[in-house]
C-alpha cells in the first residue's frame, strides 16, 4: 500500500496518481492544503522534510519526492518503463525538459490566472512572460510529436505521463493550445489509454491531512 500526498489541481501530483491508477496499484491519497500552509507544518515536515508535494510514501515509512522520480520508481518492471537503455535516457531527457522548459512556466501562469486569479492582479506582465516561455517549449514538443503516437514512438509510458501532467492544462494557463496540433492530438491519445483517470479525480476520495495521517 502506497500513500500519496498531494494538493488539489496540481499537475505534478497528478503524474504519480495517474501512474498508480494505470498500474493498478493499491494506494491512498492524502490532500495537503498548500494555501493554508500545511506543507510547512511540523507534522508534514516529519513526513517530508522538503515540505513539498507530491510525496510518495511506502509501507516502511520511507518515501520519495519529485514527481518524475516517483514515476521512475513506480514504473520499474512494468510496461510503462522504457524498454532499452537508450529509451530510458531519452525518457529522462524529456522529463528534464518538462521540468525546465514547461512546468516552471505553465504552473505559475495557471495558478495566478486560473486557480487564484486574485493573487495574479498586478502581475499580468510577468504571467504573459511565463506564457511566452511555455509556448517556446510547447513548440519544441509539438515538433517532436509530429509523426509519433507517443513521446517515445508508438508505446505509451511514463514519459507521456510526465509531459502530460502540466501540458494538458496549458489552456488553463491562458495558452492557445490549438497552436500546437501535434500536442493536442497526443493529449487525446493519452486520454484514451487504458484506465486513464482525469485530474479532477485526484482528490475525489482523498483524506484530509492531519498530524495523525499515516
Secondary structure, DSSP 8 states (H G I E B T S, - for coil): -EEEEE-TT-HHHHHHHHHHHHTT--EEEEE--TTTTGGGSHHHHTT-TT--S-EEE-TTS-EEESHHHHHHHHHTTSTTS-SSHHHHHHHHHHHHHIIIIIHHHHHHHHIIIII-HHHHTT-HHHHHHHHHHHHHHHHHHHHHHTT-SBTTBS---HHHHHHHHHHTTGGGGT--GGG-HHHHHHHHHHHTSTT---GGGTTTT-EE--TT--
